[in-house]
Amino acid sequence: MILMLHAVAPVLAADSHADQTHTSEADAAVYILSGDECDEDYAAELRDAGLTVEVRKLRSLKAVAAFVEVPANVDLQHLTIVRGYVVANHVAPTALLRMLDSKPKTRGLVGESACASIYNHQRLHAAQPRMF
């Protein structure tokens, strides 16, 4: 089953902690934890890859993750919904764009649960995400 970006809106409307800067014209929505120590800007990477992106800061990613059926064993750093697919954690934009081009029958991709930094960014981009 492929989810559409706007399908998450009911969950966010019920979350009183959601940032209210939602625009439905974006290709992708990146959900991050407010107050997270990670200074990674995954949204900027997606923008550099040519996607329009909105960022939503939440106190917890659990409700959105459950709604889009991210596997329970995935430790989330951030969650992205892009053109109906779910991307859990850091997935290289090139891998994400390949998925969008091929339109596989999958819910999305899971990348490593790590905050990207100058020390591990290349490793994270080289890692193969798994489909779920």
C-alpha positions as CSV (number, residue, x, y, z in Angstrom):
1,M,0.0,0.0,0.0
2,I,1.4,3.4,-0.9
3,L,0.5,6.3,1.3
4,M,-0.1,9.8,0.1
5,L,1.5,12.8,1.8
6,H,-1.8,14.4,2.7
7,A,-2.9,11.2,4.5
8,V,-0.8,12.1,7.5
9,A,-2.7,15.4,8.1
10,P,-5.3,13.9,10.5
11,V,-2.6,12.5,12.8
12,L,-0.8,15.9,12.8
13,A,-4.0,17.8,13.4
14,A,-4.5,15.7,16.5
15,D,-1.0,16.4,17.7
16,S,-1.0,19.6,19.7
17,H,2.8,19.7,19.6
18,A,3.1,19.9,15.8
19,D,4.7,22.9,14.2
20,Q,1.9,24.7,12.3
21,T,3.8,25.6,9.1
22,H,2.2,22.9,7.0
23,T,2.0,23.5,3.2
24,S,0.4,20.8,1.1
25,E,2.5,21.8,-2.0
26,A,5.7,20.2,-0.8
27,D,7.1,17.0,-2.3
28,A,8.2,15.9,1.1
29,A,7.5,16.4,4.8
30,V,10.4,15.7,7.2
31,Y,9.3,15.0,10.8
32,I,12.0,15.6,13.4
33,L,12.0,15.7,17.2
34,S,11.8,19.1,18.7
35,G,14.8,19.7,21.0
36,D,16.8,16.9,19.4
37,E,20.5,17.2,19.8
38,C,21.1,16.2,16.2
39,D,22.2,19.2,14.1
40,E,21.8,17.3,10.8
41,D,19.7,19.1,8.2
42,Y,18.2,16.3,6.2
43,A,15.7,18.6,4.7
44,A,18.5,20.7,3.2
45,E,19.9,17.6,1.5
46,L,16.5,16.8,0.0
47,R,16.2,20.4,-1.2
48,D,19.6,20.2,-2.8
49,A,18.4,17.0,-4.6
50,G,15.6,19.1,-6.1
51,L,12.7,18.3,-3.8
52,T,10.4,20.8,-2.1
53,V,10.4,20.1,1.6
54,E,8.6,21.2,4.7
55,V,9.8,20.4,8.2
56,R,7.6,19.5,11.1
57,K,8.9,19.4,14.6
58,L,7.2,17.0,17.0
59,R,7.7,16.0,20.6
60,S,7.4,12.4,19.5
61,L,7.5,10.5,16.2
62,K,5.5,7.6,17.5
63,A,2.1,8.6,16.3
64,V,3.2,9.4,12.8
65,A,5.4,6.3,12.6
66,A,2.5,4.1,13.8
67,F,0.1,5.8,11.3
68,V,2.5,5.1,8.3
69,E,3.3,1.6,9.7
70,V,7.1,2.0,10.2
71,P,8.3,-1.4,11.5
72,A,8.2,-1.4,15.3
73,N,11.9,-2.3,15.6
74,V,13.1,0.8,13.8
75,D,14.8,3.4,16.1
76,L,13.7,6.7,14.5
77,Q,16.0,9.7,14.2
78,H,13.7,11.4,11.7
79,L,10.8,10.4,9.4
80,T,10.1,11.6,5.9
81,I,7.1,11.2,3.7
82,V,7.9,11.9,0.1
83,R,5.4,11.6,-2.7
84,G,3.5,8.8,-0.9
85,Y,6.6,6.8,0.3
86,V,7.9,6.7,3.9
87,V,11.6,7.2,4.6
88,A,12.8,6.2,8.1
89,N,16.1,7.8,9.2
90,H,18.9,8.8,7.0
91,V,18.7,7.6,3.4
92,A,20.9,9.1,0.8
93,P,18.9,11.4,-1.5
94,T,20.2,9.5,-4.5
95,A,18.7,6.3,-3.2
96,L,15.4,8.1,-2.4
97,L,15.3,9.6,-5.9
98,R,16.0,6.1,-7.5
99,M,13.0,4.8,-5.5
100,L,10.8,7.6,-6.7
101,D,11.8,7.0,-10.3
102,S,11.2,3.2,-10.1
103,K,8.0,3.5,-8.2
104,P,8.3,0.1,-6.4
105,K,5.4,-1.5,-4.6
106,T,6.7,-0.9,-1.2
107,R,5.8,1.3,1.7
108,G,9.3,2.9,1.8
109,L,12.9,2.8,2.9
110,V,14.7,2.4,6.2
111,G,18.2,3.8,6.6
112,E,20.6,3.7,9.5
113,S,19.4,5.2,12.8
114,A,22.2,7.8,13.2
115,C,22.5,11.5,13.2
116,A,24.6,12.4,10.1
117,S,27.7,14.4,10.9
118,I,30.9,15.3,9.1
119,Y,32.3,12.0,10.6
120,N,29.7,9.6,9.3
121,H,27.9,11.3,6.4
122,Q,29.7,9.4,3.6
123,R,29.2,6.1,5.4
124,L,25.5,6.8,5.8
125,H,25.2,7.8,2.1
126,A,27.0,4.6,1.1
127,A,24.8,2.4,3.2
128,Q,22.0,0.5,1.3
129,P,18.6,1.3,2.8
130,R,16.2,-1.6,3.1
131,M,12.6,-1.6,1.7
132,F,9.7,-2.3,4.0
